Amino acid sequence: MSSSSSATSSSSTALSPRKLRFDTFSYSYQDDPQAAPLVISVLASLIERTMARGRRRAGEGGAEKSLRKEGLKTSRVFDCREAPDMSVQSYLERIFKYTRVGPSVYVVAYVYIDRFCHNFPGFRISPWNVHRLLITTVMVASKYVEDMNYRNSYYARVGGLGREEMNKLETDFLFAVGFRLHVNVSVFESYCSHLEREVGIGGGYHVERTLRCAEEIKAGQSVLEDRRRSSYNSHIPRVML
C-alpha cells in the first residue's frame, strides 16, 4: 500500500467528530502520552494528496524527476539528494513524539507552507523536499505559537539534520516568506476549514481550532519545562535526510 493511501486510511479510521472536538478543548499530553493530535493525520493526508496531484500533473514516466527540477528552478533550499525512506505521517509523528508541540502549531506550519508556495509558484512539494520543509515550518511555528521551545540543535536531531543546516533552513525560510509569520484568528480558522474540506469530505471532521491560550500555556509551563529538560539529552533514534 502506498504512503498516500496509508495516510488516508489511517486518518479515516482515527478521526471522528467527537474525538476531534475533545482534542480541540481538552487535549492533554498526560491522558495518553503516545497519542498524537489528530491534526497530524489530517495534515499528513493533505500533503500526501498534494504530492500525488503534483505527480499526476507532471504525467507518467519521470514525473518525480520533472517535479524536482521544477522546484529547483524556484527554491533549492529544502531539496536533498535522495528522497528519505520515511512517510509524511511517520515523520510528523516523530516530530510530535520528541517535541510535543500543540495541535495549533501544525495548523500554523501549514499556513507557513502555503505562504512559501505562494511566494514561489513553481515550487512543488515532493519527496525530496517535504521532510525539510516540515521540520522547518513546525520549528518556526512553534516559536510563534508557544512560549517555551527547544533549541534549533534539538530540532536538528529530531529532523535528521545538522545544526548548521537547521539554522540555514530557518534563515532561508524566513527570508523566503518575508518574515511574515503573524497568523490571526480568521486566517487560522480558514486554514482549519481547508484541512476539513480536503480530508474530511462527507465525514464531518473538525480540526483542532483553538490557538492555545496564554493561561493554558502558563499553567503547564512547569510540567513542560521538566519534561523538556529531562528529554533534551535523552536518546533520539537517528534519522538522516
C-alpha positions in Angstrom: 0.0 0.0 0.0 1.3 3.4 -0.9 2.1 6.0 1.8 -0.7 8.2 0.4 -3.3 5.5 0.8 -1.8 4.5 4.2 -2.2 8.1 5.5 -5.7 8.4 4.2 -6.6 5.0 5.6 -5.1 5.9 9.0 -7.0 9.2 9.1 -10.3 7.7 8.1 -10.1 5.2 11.0 -8.6 7.5 13.6 -10.7 10.6 13.0 -14.1 11.2 14.5 -16.0 14.4 15.2 -16.4 13.5 18.9 -12.7 12.8 19.3 -11.7 15.9 17.4 -14.0 18.1 19.4 -12.5 16.7 22.6 -9.0 17.4 21.3 -10.0 20.9 20.5 -10.8 21.9 24.0 -9.3 19.2 26.3 -6.1 18.0 24.6 -3.7 16.7 27.2 -0.4 15.0 26.9 -0.9 13.3 30.2 -4.0 11.4 29.3 -2.2 9.3 26.6 1.5 10.3 26.1 1.7 8.3 22.9 -1.4 9.7 21.3 -0.6 12.4 18.7 -3.1 15.2 18.0 -5.4 14.2 15.1 -4.4 17.2 13.1 -1.2 15.4 12.3 -3.1 12.7 10.4 -5.1 15.4 8.6 -2.1 17.4 7.6 -0.2 14.3 6.5 -3.0 13.1 4.4 -3.4 16.6 2.8 0.3 16.8 2.0 0.3 13.2 0.5 -2.6 14.2 -1.7 -0.8 17.4 -2.8 2.2 15.4 -3.8 0.0 12.8 -5.6 -1.7 15.6 -7.5 1.7 17.0 -8.5 2.8 13.7 -9.8 -0.4 13.3 -11.9 0.0 16.8 -13.4 3.6 16.1 -14.3 2.5 12.9 -16.1 3.8 9.4 -16.0 7.4 8.5 -16.8 9.9 10.6 -14.9 7.2 12.5 -13.1 9.2 12.7 -9.8 12.3 13.9 -11.6 10.5 16.6 -13.5 8.8 17.8 -10.3 12.1 18.0 -8.6 13.6 20.1 -11.5 10.7 22.4 -11.4 11.1 23.0 -7.7 14.8 23.6 -8.1 14.1 26.5 -10.5 12.4 28.5 -7.8 13.9 27.3 -4.5 16.6 24.7 -3.8 16.7 25.3 -0.1 14.7 22.3 1.0 15.9 19.7 -1.6 18.0 16.7 -0.6 19.9 14.4 -2.9 17.7 11.4 -2.2 14.2 11.1 -1.1 14.2 9.9 2.6 12.6 6.5 3.2 10.0 7.8 5.7 6.4 8.7 5.1 5.0 12.1 5.8 2.8 10.6 8.6 5.7 8.9 10.2 7.9 12.0 10.1 5.2 14.2 11.6 4.6 11.6 14.3 8.4 11.6 15.0 8.4 15.4 15.3 5.5 15.2 17.8 7.0 12.4 19.8 10.2 14.3 20.6 8.9 17.9 20.7 5.3 17.6 22.0 4.2 20.9 20.4 0.5 21.6 20.5 -2.1 20.9 17.7 -2.3 24.6 16.7 1.4 24.6 15.8 0.8 22.1 12.9 -2.0 24.3 11.5 0.3 27.4 11.7 3.0 25.4 10.0 0.5 24.6 7.2 -0.1 28.3 6.9 3.6 28.9 6.5 4.0 26.2 3.9 1.2 27.8 1.9 2.8 31.2 2.1 6.1 29.8 0.9 4.4 28.1 -2.0 2.6 31.3 -2.9 5.9 33.2 -3.0 7.4 30.5 -5.3 4.6 29.5 -7.7 6.9 27.0 -9.4 7.8 25.2 -6.2 6.2 21.7 -5.8 6.2 19.7 -2.6 7.9 16.4 -3.4 9.5 13.5 -1.6 12.9 15.3 -2.0 11.8 18.4 0.0 8.8 17.6 2.1 10.7 16.5 5.2 13.0 19.5 5.4 10.0 21.8 4.7 8.0 20.2 7.6 10.7 20.3 10.3 11.5 23.9 9.4 7.9 25.1 9.4 7.0 23.2 12.6 10.0 24.7 14.4 9.2 28.2 13.2 5.5 27.8 14.0 6.4 26.5 17.5 8.4 29.6 18.2 5.5 31.8 17.1 2.7 29.9 18.9 4.3 28.6 22.1 6.1 30.4 24.9 8.7 27.6 25.5 10.7 25.9 22.8 13.6 23.6 22.1 16.8 25.0 20.6 17.5 24.6 16.9 20.1 22.0 17.6 17.4 19.8 19.2 15.1 20.2 16.3 18.0 19.3 14.0 18.5 16.0 15.9 14.8 15.2 15.7 14.6 16.1 12.0 17.8 14.2 11.0 19.8 17.3 10.1 22.9 19.0 11.3 22.7 22.1 13.5 24.2 24.4 10.9 21.8 23.1 8.2 18.8 23.6 10.5 19.9 27.2 11.2 20.3 27.8 7.5 16.9 26.3 6.6 15.3 28.6 9.2 17.1 31.7 7.9 16.3 30.9 4.3 12.7 30.2 5.0 12.2 33.4 7.0 13.6 35.5 4.1 11.6 33.5 1.6 8.3 34.4 3.4 9.5 37.9 4.1 9.4 37.3 7.8 5.6 37.3 7.5 4.8 35.0 10.5 1.7 36.5 12.0 -1.4 34.4 11.8 -4.6 36.0 13.1 -7.7 34.1 14.2 -9.6 34.4 11.0 -6.6 33.1 8.9 -6.2 30.3 11.4 -9.9 29.4 11.1 -9.8 29.5 7.3 -6.9 27.0 7.2 -8.7 24.7 9.6 -11.7 24.8 7.3 -9.5 24.0 4.3 -8.0 21.0 6.1 -11.5 19.8 6.8 -12.6 20.1 3.2 -9.6 18.3 1.9 -9.5 15.4 4.3 -13.0 15.2 5.9 -15.2 15.4 2.8 -18.5 13.9 4.0 -17.0 13.0 7.3 -17.9 16.0 9.4 -14.4 16.2 10.7 -13.2 19.3 12.7 -9.6 20.2 13.1 -8.4 21.4 16.5 -9.3 25.1 16.1 -8.3 26.9 19.2 -4.9 28.6 19.4 -3.8 27.6 22.9 -4.5 30.5 25.3 -1.9 32.1 27.5 -3.5 30.7 30.6 -3.2 27.2 29.4 0.4 27.6 28.4 1.3 29.2 31.7 -0.5 26.5 33.7 1.5 23.8 32.1 4.9 25.5 31.9 6.4 23.8 34.9 5.5 20.3 33.8 6.6 21.0 30.3 9.9 22.5 31.4 10.7 19.5 33.5 9.8 17.2 30.6 11.9 19.1 28.1 14.9 19.3 30.4 14.8 15.5 31.0 14.3 14.7 27.4 16.8 17.1 25.9 19.7 14.7 26.5 17.6 11.5 26.1 18.3 9.1 23.3 16.7 10.0 20.0 16.8 7.3 17.3 19.0 8.7 14.5 17.4 9.5 11.1 19.3 11.1 8.2 17.8 13.3 5.5 
